[in-house]
Amino acid sequence: MNNVDKFIKLVHECDNIVFFGGAGVSTESGIPDFRSPDGLYNQKYKYPPETIISHSFYQRYPEEFYRFYKDKMLYPDAKPGITHLALAKLEKEGKLKAVVTQNIDGLHQKAGSSNVIELHGSVLRNYCERCHKFYGIDKIINSEGIPMCDCGGRIKPDVVLYEEGLDDNNVTNAVNCIKQADMLIVGGTSLGVYPAAGLIDYYRGDKLVLINKSATPYDNRADILINAPLADVFKNFM
Ligand SMILES: [Zn+2]
């Protein structure tokens, strides 16, 4: 039995699965991976994305931040891929309990997943820094320059920028889900980003499944290691 077949068989035996996903889940929907060689780093902006999408850069050069952000970070027409759809299906079947994601595109919810822990926030949610009024993605897309609230305050995406900490409730929630999981599937992440990657250490079971196209520092910890595109694996559940 190959590793994909082993994985499928185990999924059928589990009913408390947690999926932990990274950029590779959304590249299948046409959203580029920050850290891949053909991702955003090779673009023609003056600063690397890591600099522009940082808290200090946002504070000092909000106009330049938003120029990049609107150009490169928003994909309002992106559609869920096979992996998003399969995970939503597994949730409806009572097998999957939570999706923990590093992505900010809201595609898991679009696919129908309801318990999604967004470690890095979502581009679909935006708040006035002064009165905290909520705005959707349209407000950002349709604003010239820096999006401003009716009250005169600046609108900030509910996205965790570089230099900013993760939301405590999100982390606690993710830790609790992972601790209780009978299977933990880690997919589409090179596991290079902390502290998000450290969440895997909370898993106590013996069904750690790692699915990634390239090697990760956690490969030797995996009970099942699959080096393949996520869609090739998850199409089996559709
Ligand atoms: Zn306001």
Residues whose N, C-alpha, C, O or C-beta is under 5 A from the ligand:
A	BS01	ZN	C128 R130 C131 H132 K133 C149 D150 C151 G153
